[in-house]
Amino acid sequence: MGGATARALLDAGKKVCGVVRDRARAAHWEKAGVELVVADVSDANALIEAFRGSEGVFAMMPPNYDPLPEFPEARAFGATLKSALEAAGPGRVVYLSTIGADASESNILTQHTIIEQAIGSSSMPLAILRPGWFMENCSWDVGPVRERGVVPSFLQPLDKPVPMVATQDIGKVAAKILQEEWSGRRIVELEGPKGVTPNEIAATFARVLGKPVRAEIVPHESWEALFKSQGVKNPMPRIRMLDGFNEGWINFKGGPEERLRGSVTLEEVIRDLVTRELFGSI
């Protein structure tokens, strides 16, 4: 999402500074016109220097798919981010949160709940961007689809629509908000053109590849052992997140928040994922 946001800001003619951990791996961004600052997200002083004097900051937590109990990593990041933002005083902040950050039951997305709460009292204009399930999660399905013609689905039942959105749309919306003027705190919910079912994911793969593809439920009782076999030490937060989507307590709740829709379709995303697998990133 950081990359998609940077592209959208560059396209708008904005000067972009990117905080990275490895300059060599981000060299292509420097060639594209992004000023790179090497900093660790746990280093408040480095973040202060990166944020100082900026028109706006787009902040996101590094992905953590296997958090420790009670989410100490998110608590530490939230505290560091808050102190850096308050010391640097950028014009405005967009934080990339998620659908389900307002859920009352603990799950892997609770990491964002913690960070929202940590930075929510900041005095500067703050926009909390809560996108739906990433369409790009379908990248995990490309291999099973090619090998067996199957989309293994943790989302169940197979005909239940889930709010999904493309990362390209997330980047465009984040960049647009960063260029707006507002005061106080706002929450922006973002989903794609329509909800997507696992059956529709399979049908889209079938159209793109020109072969039969079906969605297949991954039995709930197998999840814990499966995730542990993949190296996850604490699988329950991830399991509870999936339960939340399937049971409906992770969803957009509606209310006074802004609700936006992106334009990128699932088929566009899947075509791109298949092309990348065949030919690599371009």
C-alpha positions in Angstrom: 0.0 0.0 0.0 2.9 2.3 0.6 4.0 1.8 -3.0 0.5 2.4 -4.4 0.2 5.6 -2.4 3.6 6.8 -3.5 2.8 6.2 -7.1 -0.5 8.1 -6.8 1.3 11.1 -5.1 4.0 11.1 -7.7 1.4 11.1 -10.5 -0.2 14.2 -8.7 3.2 16.0 -8.9 3.9 15.8 -5.2 7.3 15.4 -3.6 7.5 12.1 -1.9 9.7 10.9 0.9 9.7 7.2 1.7 10.8 5.6 5.0 12.6 2.3 4.2 14.7 -0.2 6.1 16.9 -1.2 3.2 17.9 1.4 0.7 19.2 -1.1 -1.9 15.9 -3.0 -2.0 14.1 0.4 -2.5 16.5 1.7 -5.2 13.8 1.6 -7.9 11.8 4.1 -5.9 14.7 6.5 -5.7 15.0 6.3 -9.5 11.3 7.1 -9.7 11.8 10.3 -7.8 11.2 9.3 -4.2 13.5 10.6 -1.5 14.5 7.7 0.6 15.1 7.9 4.4 16.5 4.8 6.1 14.8 4.3 9.4 13.4 1.6 11.6 9.8 2.0 12.7 10.8 1.5 16.3 13.2 4.5 16.2 11.1 7.5 17.1 14.0 10.0 16.5 14.5 8.7 13.0 10.8 9.0 12.3 10.6 12.5 13.7 13.3 13.6 11.2 11.5 11.8 8.4 8.1 13.4 9.2 9.3 16.9 10.1 8.1 19.6 7.8 5.9 17.3 5.7 2.6 18.3 4.3 1.2 14.9 5.3 2.2 11.5 6.5 0.9 8.1 5.3 1.6 5.6 8.2 1.1 1.9 8.2 2.2 -0.9 10.6 4.6 -3.4 9.1 2.6 -6.6 8.5 2.7 -9.1 11.5 0.8 -12.3 10.8 2.0 -14.0 13.9 1.7 -11.5 16.8 2.6 -12.4 20.4 -0.3 -12.7 22.9 -1.7 -9.2 23.9 -0.1 -7.7 20.8 3.0 -6.0 22.4 4.4 -5.3 18.9 1.4 -3.1 18.0 1.4 -1.4 21.4 5.1 -0.5 20.9 4.6 0.7 17.3 1.5 2.8 18.3 3.4 4.5 21.1 6.4 5.2 18.9 4.3 6.5 16.0 2.3 8.8 18.3 5.4 10.3 19.9 7.0 10.8 16.5 3.9 12.5 15.0 3.4 14.8 17.9 7.1 15.9 17.9 7.3 16.3 14.1 3.9 18.0 13.7 3.1 17.2 10.0 0.2 18.9 8.4 -2.1 15.8 8.4 -1.9 12.1 8.9 -3.5 9.1 7.1 -3.2 5.9 9.0 -3.8 2.6 7.1 -6.1 0.6 9.4 -8.5 -2.1 8.4 -12.1 -3.3 8.3 -12.8 -4.9 11.7 -10.7 -2.4 13.7 -13.9 -1.6 15.5 -14.7 -5.3 16.3 -15.2 -6.0 20.0 -13.7 -9.5 19.9 -9.9 -10.0 19.8 -8.3 -11.1 16.6 -5.3 -10.4 14.5 -6.8 -7.1 13.3 -6.9 -5.9 16.9 -3.4 -4.7 16.2 -4.9 -1.8 14.3 -7.5 -1.1 17.0 -4.6 -0.6 19.4 -2.7 1.7 17.0 -5.9 3.7 16.2 -6.4 4.3 20.0 -2.8 5.2 20.5 -2.7 8.0 17.8 -6.4 8.9 18.0 -5.7 11.7 20.6 -3.2 13.5 18.4 -4.0 17.1 17.8 -3.2 17.1 14.1 -5.8 16.2 11.4 -6.1 12.4 11.4 -7.8 10.2 8.8 -8.2 6.5 9.7 -8.5 4.6 6.4 -10.2 1.2 6.9 -10.1 -0.9 3.7 -11.8 -4.2 3.2 -10.2 -7.6 2.6 -7.4 -7.2 0.0 -8.1 -8.6 -3.4 -4.4 -9.3 -3.7 -4.8 -12.0 -1.0 -5.8 -14.1 -4.1 -2.1 -14.4 -4.8 -2.1 -17.4 -2.3 -4.6 -19.1 -4.6 -2.6 -18.9 -7.9 -0.6 -22.1 -7.2 -3.5 -24.3 -6.1 -5.5 -23.1 -9.0 -2.8 -23.9 -11.5 -2.0 -27.3 -9.9 -5.5 -28.6 -9.0 -8.0 -26.1 -10.3 -9.1 -25.3 -6.8 -9.3 -22.2 -4.6 -8.9 -23.4 -1.0 -11.2 -21.1 0.9 -11.0 -20.1 4.6 -13.8 -17.6 3.8 -17.0 -19.6 4.3 -19.7 -20.2 3.2 -18.7 -20.1 -0.4 -21.6 -17.9 -1.5 -21.2 -15.3 1.2 -20.0 -11.8 -0.1 -17.0 -10.2 1.6 -16.1 -6.5 1.2 -12.9 -6.6 -0.8 -10.7 -3.9 -2.4 -7.6 -3.7 -4.6 -4.4 -2.2 -3.2 -4.3 0.2 -6.2 -7.6 1.7 -5.0 -6.2 2.0 -1.4 -3.2 3.9 -2.7 -5.3 6.3 -4.8 -7.7 7.0 -1.9 -4.9 7.5 0.6 -3.1 9.9 -1.7 -6.3 11.8 -2.4 -7.0 12.2 1.3 -3.5 13.4 2.0 -4.1 16.3 -0.4 -7.3 17.3 1.2 -7.9 19.9 4.0 -9.8 18.8 7.1 -9.7 19.2 10.9 -10.1 16.6 13.7 -10.5 12.9 13.2 -12.2 11.1 10.4 -12.8 7.5 9.5 -13.0 6.4 5.9 -14.2 3.0 4.9 -13.2 1.6 1.5 -14.3 -1.3 -0.5 -14.2 -2.3 -4.2 -17.0 -2.1 -6.7 -18.9 -4.9 -4.9 -18.7 -7.6 -2.3 -16.9 -10.8 -3.5 -17.7 -14.4 -2.7 -15.2 -17.3 -2.8 -17.3 -18.8 -5.6 -16.8 -15.6 -7.6 -13.0 -15.8 -7.0 -13.0 -19.3 -8.5 -15.1 -18.2 -11.4 -12.8 -15.3 -12.1 -9.7 -17.5 -12.1 -11.6 -19.8 -14.5 -12.3 -16.9 -16.9 -8.7 -15.6 -16.8 -7.1 -19.0 -17.2 -9.7 -20.6 -19.5 -10.0 -23.7 -17.4 -12.4 -25.1 -14.8 -11.8 -23.8 -11.3 -13.9 -24.4 -8.1 -13.8 -23.1 -4.6 -13.2 -25.6 -1.9 -13.8 -25.1 1.9 -10.8 -25.6 4.1 -12.3 -27.4 7.2 -12.2 -25.2 10.3 -10.9 -28.1 12.4 -7.7 -28.2 10.3 -6.8 -24.5 10.5 -4.7 -24.6 13.7 -2.5 -27.5 12.6 -2.2 -26.0 9.1 -1.1 -22.6 10.3 1.4 -24.1 12.8 2.8 -26.3 10.0 3.5 -23.0 8.1 5.5 -21.7 11.1 2.9 -19.7 12.9 3.4 -20.0 16.7 0.2 -18.2 17.8 -2.5 -19.0 15.2 -5.5 -18.1 17.3 -5.6 -14.4 16.3 -5.6 -15.3 12.6 -8.3 -18.0 13.2 -10.5 -15.5 15.1 -10.1 -13.0 12.2 -11.4 -15.5 9.7 -14.2 -16.4 12.2 -15.1 -12.7 12.3 -15.5 -12.5 8.5 -17.4 -15.7 8.3 -19.7 -15.0 11.3 -20.3 -11.4 10.3 -18.8 -9.5 13.3 -16.0 -8.2 11.1 -17.8 -6.0 8.6 -18.4 -2.4 7.8 -20.9 -1.2 10.4 -22.1 1.9 8.7 -22.9 5.1 10.6 -21.3 8.6 10.4 -18.1 7.4 8.7 -17.3 8.0 5.1 -17.8 5.0 2.8 -16.0 5.0 -0.5 -15.8 2.5 -3.4 -12.9 1.8 -5.5 -13.1 1.0 -9.3 -10.5 -1.8 -9.7 -12.3 -5.1 -10.3 -11.4 -8.5 -9.0 -10.7 -9.7 -12.6 -8.2 -6.9 -13.1 -6.3 -8.0 -9.9 -6.4 -11.7 -10.7 -5.1 -11.1 -14.3 -2.3 -9.1 -12.9 -1.4 -11.7 -10.3 -1.4 -14.5 -12.9 0.7 -12.3 -15.3 3.2 -11.6 -12.4 3.5 -15.3 -11.7 4.2 -16.1 -15.3 6.5 -13.3 -16.2 7.6 -11.7 -12.9 7.0 -8.1 -11.7 7.5 -5.5 -14.4 
